[in-house]
Amino acid sequence: MKNPIYPLYLVIDNSASMQNEVDGVTLSELAMEIPLAILKLYETDPSLVSALRVGVISFNIEANTILPLNPIPKLRTLPHTLNPGYRTYFSKVFDELAVQIRSDYESLSSSYKVMKPAVLIVTDGIPSDPPEVRKNSYEKLGLKLGGAEDTSLFPTPPQIIVLGVGEADLAKILIYDNTSLSHQNKIRQAKNFQEVSDHLKAIALWLQTHVSSSLADPKMDEKAPWLDTKEDPNIDNPWG
């Protein structure tokens, strides 16, 4: 029997507004603490997350894979800062994810049982690309608006979680989220710009906690989401 692999893609918005500073630190720099939370989890208990693979993608008017899907120690090579971009094109993220997820599945599936990919998108921007372009790119992932999946088009449609920071209006992009995390939950977005720093730290803690709990009781159905987003009032609502 093949051992399972749990893919996690962390997507960081690097549009121009992510260069805004909070206490002398850019939002982009703060956002890079999110993948480092997974590295800290690994350093605390390597056995817990040995089957996890992590990739990191940044995006603005284009998407760039900063770290291809790799074992967690590779997160040590991540840059601390990202070059600023311009507008926020979600279609570019979906296109990049389609390429990366398909490639990773093809390279891993001969040796491992590849679980449903989990994608966490952290953004502070309203999308700038046309809705129809975003929709077409989203459907390349085997996903339909409203939650339906088409595995004939794409073998491993991902679980997508969208979290907003700053003053972002998430109404236009939550349609791409297909998790059980409610839209009203406060981990979704910090409303006050002064809270952004704390919110990004809360996202990092949320991710660390949910990865840990998910892999402590791992799913074995590759069609079901492996990252459990069940709401915990102590974690998902840091402003309570």
Secondary structure, 3 states (H helix, E strand, C coil): CCEEEEEEEEEEECCHHHHCEECCEEHHHHHCHHHHHHHHHHHHCCCCCCCEEEEEEEECCCEEEEEEEEEHHHHHHCCCCCCCCCCCCHHHHHHHHHHHHHHHHHHHCCCEEECECEEEEEECCCCCCCHHHHHHHHHCCCECCCCCECCCCCCCCCEEEEEECCCCCHHHCHHHCCCCCCCCCHHHECCCHHHHHHHHHHHHHHHHHHHHHHHHCCCCCCCCECCCCCCCCCCCCCCC
